[in-house]
Amino acid sequence: MSLIRMFSQAVVVLVCAALAACGGGSSGSNDISDGGGSSSYANRIHMLVAASGELALDENPGGRPVHGTLTLRKLHKDALWYADRPHSESGRLPLSEYLGNGWLQAYEKVNPNATLQFRPQGSTEVSGLYLTLSRPLYDQATDMVSFQVRVLNDTVEGPLSLSMAFSNVSLNVLNNAEDDIEVSSYVQYAAQASLQPGANGRHVLMMTQAGENMFWVDNAPGTYSDSRPMSQFFSQWPHVFADGSPNAALVGTTASGALKVYFLTLDMPEYDADSGVLRYAVSLLGEQHGALESVNQPVLLIDSGTFSRFPFPGKGTAYQAFGAGYDPSTSNTTYLYFGSDIARRQMGSLWGTQSYLSQSCEPSCRNDMKTIKDMGINLIRLYDWDPRNDHSQFLDHAHDLGIKVVVPISNWLPTQGPDTWDKEVPNYFRHGNFGNRDNNDWHPAIAGVIISNELDQEEGGRYYQNAIGLVERFLQEADALKFSKSVPVGVPVTFAKRSEMPSWQAFDQLVNDPRMASYRSRLMLCPQTYNDATYLFVNAEGTGKGWVQQTWERYQLPILFTEIGASRTNNPDSSIVRDQLRGAIEYQNSNPQQLMGAIHFQFDNKVWKQTPGDTDPEGAFGAFRHGDVLKSIPTVRADYDYDIWEANNNFGTLNIDRLEPTVTHGVVVEAYR
């Protein structure tokens, strides 16, 4: 059972119950702006409850239906609300006020997002939708409201129907983000919750049998949604809510079956994953909560905070696991290897469970992504990407396994000029590349984008300035298409010491370039290092501070090691690798705003550099070595989607070879698990 479905089941119990003993203060002012004289964004999170409803979606030829009308009937007369921090109010507002002029005051030109939980007609299963709402029409006489909606995500089994009827509805309308800074609202759930007296007039909220995962959705104008392990979230609590303790709504049913809502301010979270017990120190918002009763099937709705698409901690690997016969010097002579694009559909025999070719890969499909998942890895970095290819299967497979991907723009494009960029850059945002299935935002598996690889060094850095210009052009396109701003962009560089510290000269050029003035907050720094953990995290150049700390202090930008590792030629027991990865995880746990993760270099040996005794250092980095060829699949023209004149109809043969763990595999697993 998925997290969102479990969350939905908890909520439906509440909306079936009688609305009684509801917490909160008075209804307050009819002005539902932010309380500070501004109405540019909604400050309050509102909750609507209805007995039944319908969703009617418009046909969308060639794609899933995403636009339509939501109608709710037999509504509770009030919208319950609590304020986003730093305010501390809560209350209720007549629907006629909230859905009338108040809606325009609160949201202005930015339509809010919401989560909708419901039971489809004729079904015992509970489903959920993540929506953008607009144009509410409320008829008090018939007790009905309708919204125009855009469906952002869903938990409905199978494809969305054009017409759906449902009952037991809960609609949670999120407040909008301020000043275009993307934030998310967080949802936690448990079997039972109680409020107990604590010190200094406060209380202790205890939630038992708390879910292992939690759910979050973007506040508008963002559109992202995701689920993560609860244990990851609390390490980031001081960073996510750095500007103040969050407010929340605790919603559950009492022993008598009545709905109970507490509005709270949360502090001092403690989560024991083994026992499933979650505790907070809380202050009650408002004075009309009545007697403090335990509630069953509670859902805790926490106000908005910053977030990252990167997993936490970021435990990565570099992936380009071509088998025997691949060599980058000859790759462009075949259709199969042209562009060295491992994430293309035709490589599914290696990274997935099927070949997507005329000939099957059974029984030798390698499914590297499952192997990666089993190693404790949650982040993949790629090197090459041809936007003519279809990568949707790779990204979907990664998303299904809970693996995030750092997607690349290969070194070829920065060597070209602006005319070529204008032609090529828009292609990266299509579905099958970086775009989602609706072509309106990033694919949910994507965590970040990297432009090129070590162009600060290639040909004396000749094209590094071009790479910076391509960052600008890429982000211009993302903004024109209104893609989320939560995907950072970086330019991987060498760890060469050309100034006070390695990589700083390249970072100075990137960060201080006038073209980056409008995009600085959306950059990540991407060094590629083989230095040991002491240098990186403890003492660099005899300064008494690690390289990461000093780099953060200088640039105030997050760091992602896009390569980190050591060759077995000089490190036969791979202890340097173990300490590097452990050091990165420990540092990130303490400083989540500084370090986004580490990408171990690499998943497998470079097959064209591999030697029996690891005598070539470039062929001795991998967690796996390439063994016997298990199956060879000759490809044919019908396997490809376009002509490649440079390959001269040489289609190529895909070799699936056996991957054999090296000593590096053991230390990577030891560090990551």
Secondary structure, 3 states (H helix, E strand, C coil): CCHHHHHHHHHHHHHHCCEEEECCCCCCCCCCCCCCCCCCCCCEEEEEEEEEEEEEECCCCCCCCCEEEEEEEEECCEEEEEECCCCCCEEEEEHHHHCCHHHHHHHCCCCCEEEEEEEECCCCCCEEEEEEEEEEEEECCCCEEEEEEEEEEECCCCCCCCEEEEEEEEEEECCCCCCCCCCEEEEEECCEEEEEECHHHCEEEEEECCCCEEEEEECCCCCCEEEEEHHHHHHCHHHHCCCCCCEEEEEEECCCCCEEEEEEEEEEEEEECCCCEEEEEEEECCCCCCCCCCEEEEEEEEEEECCCCCCCCCEEEECCCCCCCCCCCCHHHCCCCHHHCCCCHHHHHHHCCCCCCCCCCCCCCCCHHHHHHHCCCCEEECCCCCCCCCCHHHHHHHHHCCCEEEEEECCCHHHCCHHHHHHHHHHHHCECCCECCCCCCECCCEEEEEECCCCCCHHHHCCHHHHHHHHHHHHHHHHHCCCCCCCCEECCEECCCCCCCCCHHHHHHHHHCHHHCCCHHHECECEEECCCHHHHHCCCCCCCCCHHHHHHHHHCCCEEEEEECCCCCCCCCCHHHHHHHHHHHHHHHHCCCCEEEEEECCCECCCCCCCCCCCCHHHCCCCEEEEEEEEEEECCHHHCCCCCHHHCCCCCEEEEEEEEECHHHHHHHHHHC
